[in-house]
Amino acid sequence: MATPHSRARLLRNPLFGLALLASPAFADCREDAELAVAFMNQYLALIVETPERDVTQWLREQPLASAGLAEAYAAEQARGRAIDAEMGWGVDLLLDAQDSPDQGFTLAQCGPAPDHVQLRGIDWAEFRVTLRLGETPQGRRVAGAGRINIDEAERAPR
C-alpha cells in the first residue's frame, strides 16, 4: 500500500509525467500537457506532504505557474473566505473539487478551448480538471487551473 510520502515522491518525479504522455494521439498539445501534468502532480505532492503550506506562496514560488495564476488564486480565496471564514468556497480551487486522485494525473484531452488541456486521474479516470496555459516573459506557464482563470463553460464537468 502506498503511503502519502511514497505517493508524493512518485508524483514529484518528472519522468513519471513524461512516461504517461507517450501516446502519439496527444502530440498536438504534448508540450502543454507535459507542463500541466508536471504542475498538477507537484501540486498533489504539496497537499499530501505539507497540507499546511500556504498555496498562494507556493504558486508564487512555483516555476511552472504564471504570476497571474498566483494573484488570481489569492483573490478568489479571499472572496471565498469573505463568504465563509472557515471553509471558503468548500473546494480546492486548483482541483475544483474536494477530493483528488491518489496516483496523479495524465492527459485526458486537448482542449476544450485553445491553450487548454484536460487532465484525468490515473487511478480515478472520472476525475477531470482543466488547465489553461499561457505565454509569459519566462516562457509557457500554467495560467489557470480548476476554478482559477478557467471560464465556467470550459471547466471539467462535475
C-alpha positions in Angstrom: 0.0 0.0 0.0 1.3 3.4 -0.9 1.9 5.9 1.9 1.4 9.6 1.4 5.1 10.1 1.3 5.7 7.4 -1.3 2.9 8.8 -3.5 4.3 12.3 -3.2 7.8 11.1 -4.1 6.3 9.4 -7.2 4.3 12.5 -8.2 7.4 14.8 -8.0 9.4 12.6 -10.4 9.5 14.4 -13.8 9.9 11.2 -15.7 6.6 9.9 -14.2 4.7 12.6 -16.0 6.6 12.2 -19.3 6.0 8.4 -19.3 2.3 9.0 -19.1 2.2 11.0 -22.3 3.8 8.6 -24.7 0.7 8.3 -26.8 1.0 10.0 -30.3 -2.7 10.8 -30.2 -1.9 13.7 -28.0 1.1 15.1 -30.0 -0.7 18.3 -30.9 -0.7 19.5 -27.3 2.1 17.4 -25.9 4.2 20.3 -24.5 1.2 21.9 -22.8 0.1 18.5 -21.5 3.6 17.8 -20.1 3.7 21.2 -18.3 0.1 20.7 -17.0 0.7 17.2 -15.7 4.0 18.2 -14.0 2.3 21.2 -12.4 -0.7 19.3 -11.1 1.4 16.3 -9.9 3.7 18.7 -8.0 0.6 20.4 -6.5 -0.7 17.0 -5.4 2.6 16.2 -3.8 2.4 19.6 -1.9 -1.0 18.9 -0.5 -0.1 15.4 0.5 3.3 16.2 2.1 2.7 19.6 3.5 -1.1 20.4 3.6 -0.4 23.3 6.0 1.7 25.1 3.4 0.3 28.3 2.0 -0.8 27.6 -1.6 -0.6 31.2 -2.7 3.0 31.4 -1.6 3.7 28.0 -3.3 2.2 29.4 -6.5 4.4 32.5 -6.3 7.5 30.3 -6.0 6.3 27.7 -8.5 8.4 28.0 -11.7 5.6 26.3 -13.8 2.9 28.8 -12.7 2.4 32.3 -14.1 2.3 35.2 -11.7 -1.3 35.8 -12.8 -2.3 32.4 -11.5 -0.9 33.1 -8.0 -2.7 36.5 -7.9 -6.0 35.2 -9.2 -5.8 32.3 -6.7 -5.2 34.7 -3.8 -8.1 36.9 -4.9 -10.6 34.0 -5.3 -9.5 32.5 -2.0 -10.2 35.9 -0.3 -13.6 36.1 -1.9 -14.5 32.7 -0.5 -13.2 33.5 2.9 -15.3 36.6 3.0 -18.4 34.4 2.5 -17.3 31.7 5.0 -14.2 32.4 7.1 -13.5 28.7 7.9 -14.5 26.8 4.7 -14.1 29.5 2.0 -15.6 28.0 -1.2 -15.6 24.5 0.3 -13.4 23.1 -2.6 -9.8 23.1 -3.5 -9.7 25.9 -6.0 -6.9 24.4 -8.3 -8.7 21.0 -8.4 -12.2 22.4 -8.5 -13.1 19.5 -6.1 -13.0 18.4 -2.5 -11.0 15.2 -3.3 -8.2 14.3 -5.7 -6.7 11.2 -7.3 -4.0 9.4 -5.2 -1.7 8.5 -8.1 -1.6 11.8 -10.0 -2.8 12.9 -13.4 -2.4 12.1 -17.1 -3.7 13.8 -20.2 -7.4 13.2 -20.9 -7.8 15.5 -23.9 -6.5 18.6 -25.6 -9.0 21.5 -25.1 -11.9 22.2 -24.5 -10.6 25.5 -25.9 -7.3 26.7 -27.4 -4.4 26.7 -24.8 -6.4 24.4 -22.6 -5.8 20.8 -21.6 -8.0 18.5 -19.5 -6.3 16.0 -17.2 -7.8 12.9 -15.7 -6.8 10.9 -12.6 -4.6 7.9 -13.2 -6.4 5.9 -10.5 -9.7 7.8 -10.9 -10.3 8.2 -14.6 -13.6 10.0 -14.0 -11.9 12.8 -12.1 -11.1 15.6 -14.5 -9.5 19.0 -14.2 -9.0 21.7 -16.9 -5.8 23.8 -17.0 -5.0 26.8 -19.2 -1.5 27.5 -20.5 -0.2 30.9 -21.5 2.9 32.7 -22.7 4.8 34.8 -20.1 8.2 36.6 -20.4 9.6 33.4 -18.8 8.0 31.1 -21.4 5.0 28.9 -21.3 3.4 28.6 -17.9 0.2 27.4 -16.2 -2.2 30.4 -16.3 -5.3 28.7 -15.0 -6.4 25.5 -13.2 -9.6 24.2 -11.8 -11.7 27.3 -10.8 -8.9 29.8 -11.2 -8.8 31.7 -14.6 -10.9 29.0 -16.3 -14.3 30.0 -17.7 -17.1 28.0 -16.2 -18.1 26.6 -19.6 -14.5 25.2 -20.0 -14.2 23.6 -16.6 -14.3 19.9 -16.2 -17.8 18.6 -15.7 -18.7 17.7 -12.1 
